[in-house]
Amino acid sequence: MATKNEPYRFNYQALDKFLVQDYDPKLLGDQLDELMTDLVHVSKDEPDFGRSLSEHHYLLRNLRDIFWQKLPKA
């Protein structure tokens, strides 16, 4: 855990392993895109449709775009 003067650093090893061995990033982006569509469909009848949905949709869209970005060739 980080101290007051030291920033918190997340260990990304498990996420990196997940993306390298278990999922192709483009496939994961495709699944996040489908999830966003499902989220809108399921939430359309909720009374606070616009507020909570927009926050979830924004997060999912940012993650999707990260996974969809083309990586430079090594």
Summary of the structure (lengths in Angstrom):
residues: 74
radius of gyration: 16.3
end to end distance: 34.2
largest distance: 48.7
contacts: 137
relative contact order: 0.12
helix: 66%
strand: 0%
